């Protein structure tokens, strides 16, 4: 490799480190949003819920900055096919993180409504356990990205079925509450929407893990993603 080639490679590596650092920072903010949203819900803490909603703007801005830096890197450095794959993975991971942040914000939005309704016994702690499982999945997915660890990424991918099973159990629990007392219907509908948001967070953590497997091995996982959600899969519509 001649001197000019080494200089270009070194400049690319520095720029890539900058972009990847933005994604890691974004990941930390999203992990905190998951935990804070779940804590606010369990404790009926409207102030913390409002803080989660406020911080989502910073997550959105970080995604935009990541995309801008990645686009600049592609334009200025003309990366090779392998390097381009890395840059494009950053964009995809940032998009998944932004969606998880949106789901955390949506949970926080509903906390204020639920705080005005009679509590559903055990729901807050159950949803918090589910949130912790997803936050750990996301943390491990990001660690696997930093380390290019396909084994850890596959472990994250397999754990998504556990989150689906938690969702199934909560879905049945909420149905039972609604059948036992119609006055529970409004609260349980909100809680079901929250559970679905958390389940979708797990899907996005799994998507990140699949990107890592692709980066580390050069191929996407061939086997269908394991799913444990036995209920119908309505898509949340509260995206704002």
Secondary structure in CASP SS format (residue, H / E / C, confidence):
PFRMAT SS
TARGET T0000
AUTHOR 0000-0000-0000
METHOD secondary structure of the structure
MODEL  1
X C 1.00
X C 1.00
X H 1.00
X H 1.00
X H 1.00
X H 1.00
X H 1.00
X H 1.00
X H 1.00
X H 1.00
X H 1.00
X H 1.00
X H 1.00
X H 1.00
X H 1.00
X H 1.00
X H 1.00
X H 1.00
X H 1.00
X H 1.00
X H 1.00
X H 1.00
X H 1.00
X H 1.00
X H 1.00
X H 1.00
X H 1.00
X H 1.00
X H 1.00
X H 1.00
X H 1.00
X H 1.00
X H 1.00
X H 1.00
X H 1.00
X H 1.00
X H 1.00
X H 1.00
X H 1.00
X H 1.00
X H 1.00
X H 1.00
X H 1.00
X C 1.00
X C 1.00
X H 1.00
X H 1.00
X H 1.00
X H 1.00
X H 1.00
X H 1.00
X H 1.00
X H 1.00
X H 1.00
X H 1.00
X H 1.00
X H 1.00
X H 1.00
X H 1.00
X H 1.00
X H 1.00
X H 1.00
X H 1.00
X H 1.00
X H 1.00
X H 1.00
X H 1.00
X H 1.00
X H 1.00
X H 1.00
X H 1.00
X H 1.00
X H 1.00
X H 1.00
X H 1.00
X H 1.00
X H 1.00
X C 1.00
X C 1.00
X C 1.00
X H 1.00
X H 1.00
X H 1.00
X H 1.00
X H 1.00
X H 1.00
X H 1.00
X H 1.00
X H 1.00
X H 1.00
X H 1.00
X H 1.00
X H 1.00
X H 1.00
X H 1.00
X H 1.00
X H 1.00
X H 1.00
X H 1.00
X H 1.00
X H 1.00
X H 1.00
X H 1.00
X H 1.00
X H 1.00
X H 1.00
X H 1.00
X H 1.00
X H 1.00
X H 1.00
X H 1.00
X H 1.00
X H 1.00
X H 1.00
X C 1.00
X C 1.00
X C 1.00
X C 1.00
X C 1.00
X C 1.00
X C 1.00
X C 1.00
X H 1.00
X H 1.00
X H 1.00
X H 1.00
X H 1.00
X H 1.00
X H 1.00
X H 1.00
X H 1.00
X H 1.00
X H 1.00
X H 1.00
X H 1.00
X H 1.00
X H 1.00
X H 1.00
X H 1.00
X H 1.00
X H 1.00
X H 1.00
X H 1.00
X H 1.00
X H 1.00
X H 1.00
X H 1.00
X C 1.00
X C 1.00
X H 1.00
X H 1.00
X H 1.00
X H 1.00
X H 1.00
X H 1.00
X H 1.00
X H 1.00
X H 1.00
X H 1.00
X H 1.00
X H 1.00
X H 1.00
X H 1.00
X H 1.00
X H 1.00
X H 1.00
X H 1.00
X H 1.00
X H 1.00
X H 1.00
X H 1.00
X H 1.00
X H 1.00
X H 1.00
X H 1.00
X H 1.00
X H 1.00
X H 1.00
X H 1.00
X H 1.00
X C 1.00
X H 1.00
X H 1.00
X H 1.00
X H 1.00
X H 1.00
X H 1.00
X H 1.00
X H 1.00
X H 1.00
X H 1.00
X H 1.00
X H 1.00
X H 1.00
X H 1.00
X H 1.00
X H 1.00
X H 1.00
X H 1.00
X H 1.00
X H 1.00
X H 1.00
X H 1.00
X H 1.00
X H 1.00
X H 1.00
X H 1.00
X H 1.00
X H 1.00
X H 1.00
X H 1.00
X H 1.00
X H 1.00
X H 1.00
X H 1.00
X H 1.00
X H 1.00
X C 1.00
X C 1.00
X C 1.00
X C 1.00
X C 1.00
X C 1.00
X C 1.00
X C 1.00
X C 1.00
X C 1.00
X C 1.00
X C 1.00
X C 1.00
X C 1.00
X C 1.00
X C 1.00
X C 1.00
X C 1.00
X C 1.00
X C 1.00
X C 1.00
X C 1.00
X C 1.00
END
